[in-house]
Amino acid sequence: MPSADEIRDVQRATWAGLSAGWEKWDSVIMEQLGPVGAAIIERLDIAEDHQHLDIAAGTGEPGLSIARLSPKGRVVLTDLVAEMLDVAARRARAQGVANVETKVCSADDLPFNDGTFDSVSVRFGYMFFPDMAKATAEFARVLKPGGRLCSSVWIKPEENPWTTIAMQAIATEAVVAPPDRDGPNMFRCAAPGYVSALYEGAGLHDVAEWDVDVELVTRSPAQYWEMISEHVSLAVAALQQVDDPTRERIRANAIAKVSAFEKDGKVRVPGVARCIVGTKQDASGTRPRDGALSSNAG
Ligand SMILES: C[S@@+](CC[C@H](N)C(=O)[O-])C[C@H]1O[C@@H](n2cnc3c(N)ncnc32)[C@H](O)[C@@H]1O
């Protein structure tokens, strides 16, 4: 079992290497993940003077969208990897979003005082943390009483053909080591209730989870493959280990399979994420906003 430091080192190297792919495919990735960002934002009750912390913010979402909704507020985008936050800073400048700052740090060791933020978001970050319980305790610590945490993770591979098509094509030609059950991997938090239990372990209340559909839309099967092979961590790592003819066979296989998803001149491959929300108890010990979640909790 690798140590927390070893896990962070691997994640740092992996995501530094992926940052160029995330910047290149920004518009396609943001369109695919947009519904999840919107679902997270909907549960955070963003006020115009909100203090928000985005964990594992990568290239900046959902933090940048939250900053736009909170013109008198402040959003801190944090990530383990400076190269990802550099992309976020460039995107913020390009979008004219000024009320954001970036901070390189690990989710399980936050450089912020207790009770600093009105809300915390973690879009597709949980599965990469060395110690998810410790990270959740940190999120609860830096939340103000009554503040909310909302995150998202991927549900099981069978519901996410947008990535499994590519991984199956790779597996026909290359030995893909099964992911360490307890180590970072895309589907580590897929089991229903997995993240909710972490929230409850950190003392959060009114915990609810619900699924959100996504769709990866590309212009062609070839563009699908180009995009996946340049920004999905498992695919990039596996492809580095094979020679050019093998890579070409994998590409042809993936393109043939994804062609089944061609519709109206585009390739539309579905997926499903899970969002999880929870609230920090307020100072009086009552549960703030009781009942506010019940209508939407799935
Ligand atoms: C899939 S990306 C998500 C980026 C962004 N939130 C989004 O949804 O577009 C995962 C991010 O987790 C970050 N990460 C990995 N380990 C981390 C850790 N221990 N602490 C904070 N961030 C971490 C990576 O650097 C990467 O930017």
The ligand as an ORCA input file, in Angstrom:
! r2SCAN-3c Opt
* xyz 0 1
  C     -10.755     15.200    -12.808
  S      -9.840     16.612    -12.301
  C     -11.182     17.646    -11.782
  C     -10.983     19.108    -12.128
  C     -12.206     20.022    -11.976
  N     -12.728     20.030    -10.625
  C     -13.305     19.667    -12.949
  O     -14.284     19.021    -12.558
  O     -13.194     20.049    -14.141
  C      -9.149     16.062    -10.752
  C      -8.237     17.056    -10.078
  O      -7.884     16.533     -8.781
  C      -6.606     17.035     -8.462
  N      -6.035     16.303     -7.319
  C      -5.497     15.066     -7.286
  N      -5.089     14.764     -6.040
  C      -5.373     15.840     -5.266
  C      -5.180     16.150     -3.877
  N      -4.614     15.287     -3.034
  N      -5.587     17.361     -3.421
  C      -6.160     18.267     -4.266
  N      -6.353     18.032     -5.585
  C      -5.968     16.832     -6.085
  C      -5.858     16.871     -9.778
  O      -4.684     17.626     -9.821
  C      -6.916     17.300    -10.805
  O      -6.783     18.663    -11.121
*
